[in-house]
Each structure stands twice: as structure tokens, then as C-alpha cells.
Amino acid sequence: MAEDCGLSRVDHIVSQDASGVWNPNLYRGIVIGLTVGEVGGAVWEGAESRFGKTMWQGIDSEIIADLSAEAGKYIFTRTRPDQVNNPCLWFQHGSNHSFPSGEASVAAALVTPYVLEYGSEYPATYALLLLPLSVGAGRIKNQAHWQTDVLAGWAVGGVSGWYAHSRDVPFMIELLPHGFQVGYKAQF
């Protein structure tokens, strides 16, 4: 029986399933494919167009979210549900890296700049939020994360996306040569 420890009252183990839409290879492949497409599109488009700038912000957002989630994992060292049915085991050191969910964080970070930039103008853009929703549900169904790990991951990704979107010049554009600002399409 799991202990009761404040916010972790929402945490519980669900039946494990790694098939179909819950297959980690499926949702990881989708996130990787979208990230590769985003990087390629950003290099092609440059940051001078609205879409290009949003792609560069998406790259920044994913990097910020990934680094933040990884830092959180090493700070909080929470056990995973597939290790023990006790969501109250925080600061356990070693290889306990459940909180926050890095994959949920990166999935939320990937879509947030696009939702913020285009959502009010093109409401169908909100459908992109299905990606972090499905990744987070998959992490729970795989018993790799507690529910609060996923919620925290979404928050980290959302805040990372909001921050990256709020910057006039994406970090990556500041670090790379000017050619990336213009984009390769302008050269052809």
C-alpha cells in the first residue's frame, strides 16, 4: 500500500501497458521526428520569418526543458513506480530519477511556442497539445513515472516554451553565425 504524503495523494500505479499507442518507441519516435523536422525547418527558414523564428524558439524551448528536467531529476531523486509502489520516496539518491518527467517536459516544450504563436489565430493549433498529453499518459502507463512527475514535466515544458517564445531573439540564433538568421532558403 502506498503512503500518503501531501501532493502525492494523486499518485497511484496504473496497469502496465507498453503496447500500441503506449509503446515508448512510438511516442519517442514521434518526438524525435518532430524535433529533427523542427531543426531542419529552422535552418532552412531562418529566424527572419514568423514560422522560422517560432521553430528556433521551439529548439530553445526543448533545450531549456531538457536541461531543467535533468537537473530536477538529480535534485529530487524520486523513485519510479516500477521500482516500488510508494510515491513518497523522494531524495533517495542513486539512480532514482523520476521527477520531473523529462519526456513529458520535452514534448510540452516542443509544442508550446507554436501554440502560443498560432493558437489564437489558428485554433486547430491547440491539437498539438495532444502530443504532450499522449507522451505523459504513455509514461504513466509504462510505469516509468508517477502522475505528479508528468504534471511537473508538463509545467517545466510549458514554462520553457513560454520563456523561449517571449524572447525576441532565440538563444540559438545568438550563438550561431548570422547565416542561420537568414536561413538557407534565402540563398537559393
Order of alpha helices (4+ residues) and beta strands (2+ residues): alpha-alpha-alpha-alpha-alpha-alpha-alpha
